[in-house]
Amino acid sequence: MEAAVASAATGFVTSESMTVLIGQEGGMHLLPNNDWPLDRLAAERGARMAYRVSQTDDKVTVNGLHGLAKCVLEAEKPDSAVKALLRDHPQYFLE
């Protein structure tokens, strides 16, 4: 999750989502913009673990899969938190 949020904070986005497959021996396979269901993709590729990292304007989501266990982690992008704090404050005053 830390890596996904740090990547989002840079503003450099190469794809809408990134799927990371971890093989039986620990090798990683990265698949950009893959829309297969995570469990089917992991089974098809023989992956031990699978993660899908996706971003919206204000948050980063990581879906994880390890065997039958699943998890979803979400975090606000760092710039979204700042925008939320400052959105109601005027940036200038008219006289």
Residue pairs with C-beta under 8 A, 6 or more apart in sequence:
1 60
1 62
1 73
1 75
4 53
4 60
4 62
4 75
5 60
5 75
5 77
5 78
7 53
8 55
8 60
8 77
8 78
9 77
9 78
9 79
13 55
14 32
15 32
15 33
16 33
16 54
16 55
17 32
17 33
17 34
17 52
17 53
17 54
17 55
18 30
18 31
18 32
18 52
18 53
18 54
19 30
19 31
19 32
19 34
19 38
19 41
19 50
19 51
19 52
19 53
20 28
20 29
20 30
20 31
20 50
20 51
20 52
20 53
21 28
21 29
21 30
21 31
21 41
21 42
21 45
21 47
21 49
21 50
22 28
22 47
22 48
22 49
22 50
22 51
23 29
23 45
23 46
23 47
23 48
24 46
24 47
24 48
29 45
29 47
31 41
34 41
34 52
36 44
38 50
38 52
38 63
38 65
39 50
39 65
41 47
41 50
42 49
42 50
42 65
48 66
49 64
49 65
49 66
50 64
50 65
51 62
51 63
51 64
51 65
52 62
52 63
53 60
53 61
53 62
54 60
54 61
54 63
55 61
55 77
57 77
57 80
58 76
58 77
58 80
59 74
59 75
59 76
59 77
59 80
60 74
60 75
60 76
60 77
61 72
61 73
61 74
62 72
62 73
62 74
63 70
63 71
63 72
64 70
64 71
64 72
64 73
76 84
